[in-house]
């Protein structure tokens, strides 16, 4: 039986601010922005090349509570530069040696070995990791 993750709900305090961040800063693609009445709105976006999307959900009490979302890229330094140029506050690239976070990409450029991170305006956090295969 196949099971495919297709949608992750991301709690935010302001839908318009979050939508602008994910479109303009993170470079996600907009799939849906639909309102049904005054209190219901669906904003769904997809990272470029991904089969899984995010749905922004207005929930001020839970905004910023989602952590550890992972994005996989083929070029960690190029991806970091692109996001930084879009105005995304990104960390420096890092890897792990002997269990300790160390500056710079993995010396062997091993798959899943190099990372950087960023957060949306509410504090939902994303980890970007390099998989070059």
C-alpha positions in Angstrom: 0.0 0.0 0.0 1.4 3.4 -1.0 1.0 6.3 1.5 2.1 9.7 0.2 2.4 12.8 2.4 0.8 15.6 0.4 -0.1 18.3 2.8 1.2 19.8 6.0 -0.8 22.4 7.9 1.4 25.4 9.1 -0.2 27.5 11.9 0.3 31.3 11.4 -1.1 34.4 13.0 -1.6 36.4 9.8 -2.5 34.6 6.6 -1.6 37.5 4.3 1.9 38.1 5.9 2.6 34.3 5.8 1.4 34.0 2.2 3.7 36.9 1.2 6.7 35.3 3.0 6.3 31.9 1.4 5.7 33.4 -2.1 8.2 36.2 -2.1 10.9 35.1 0.3 10.8 31.3 0.2 9.8 31.0 -3.5 6.9 28.6 -3.0 4.2 28.3 -5.7 0.6 29.3 -4.9 -1.9 26.6 -5.5 -5.0 27.8 -3.7 -6.2 31.0 -2.0 -9.9 30.5 -1.4 -12.3 32.0 1.1 -15.7 30.7 2.0 -17.3 33.3 4.2 -15.7 35.6 6.7 -14.0 33.0 8.9 -12.7 30.4 6.5 -9.8 30.7 4.1 -7.5 28.1 2.6 -4.0 29.2 1.4 -2.0 26.3 -0.1 1.5 26.6 -1.4 4.1 24.1 -2.7 7.9 24.3 -2.6 9.4 24.2 -6.1 9.7 20.6 -7.2 7.9 19.2 -4.2 5.1 16.7 -4.2 4.1 17.9 -0.7 2.3 21.2 -0.1 1.7 23.4 2.9 -1.7 24.8 4.0 -1.5 28.0 6.0 -4.0 28.0 8.8 -4.8 31.0 10.9 -4.3 29.9 14.4 -2.7 32.6 16.6 -2.5 30.3 19.6 -0.4 27.8 17.7 1.4 30.1 15.3 5.1 29.4 15.2 4.8 26.0 16.9 5.8 23.9 13.9 9.5 22.9 13.8 11.7 20.6 12.0 10.1 20.8 8.6 12.7 19.6 6.1 13.4 20.7 2.5 15.9 18.8 0.3 18.0 20.6 -2.2 20.7 19.5 -4.7 23.0 22.5 -4.0 23.1 23.8 -0.4 25.2 26.9 -1.0 23.2 27.9 -4.2 19.9 27.4 -2.4 21.0 29.4 0.6 22.2 32.2 -1.6 18.9 32.3 -3.6 16.8 32.4 -0.4 19.1 35.1 1.1 18.8 37.2 -2.1 15.0 36.9 -1.7 15.2 38.4 1.8 14.8 35.2 3.7 16.8 35.3 7.0 18.8 32.1 6.6 21.5 30.7 8.9 25.0 29.9 7.6 25.6 26.4 6.1 26.7 23.9 8.7 27.3 20.1 9.2 27.9 17.8 12.1 31.2 16.4 13.3 31.3 14.1 16.3 27.8 15.2 17.2 28.6 18.9 17.2 27.3 21.5 14.7 30.3 22.8 12.7 30.4 25.7 10.3 30.5 25.0 6.5 29.2 22.2 4.3 30.1 18.6 5.0 33.7 18.2 3.9 32.8 15.1 1.8 29.6 16.7 0.6 27.8 13.5 1.7 24.1 13.3 1.0 22.1 14.6 4.1 25.3 16.0 5.5 25.0 19.8 4.9 22.3 22.1 6.3 21.0 25.6 6.9 17.8 26.7 8.5 15.3 29.5 8.4 12.0 30.5 10.0 8.8 32.1 8.8 7.6 35.4 10.4 5.7 33.4 13.1 8.7 31.2 14.0 7.8 28.0 12.2 11.2 26.5 11.4 12.6 24.8 8.4 15.8 22.8 7.9 17.3 22.6 4.4 19.6 19.7 3.7 21.6 18.8 0.7 21.0 15.6 -1.2 23.1 15.6 -4.4 22.2 12.2 -5.9 
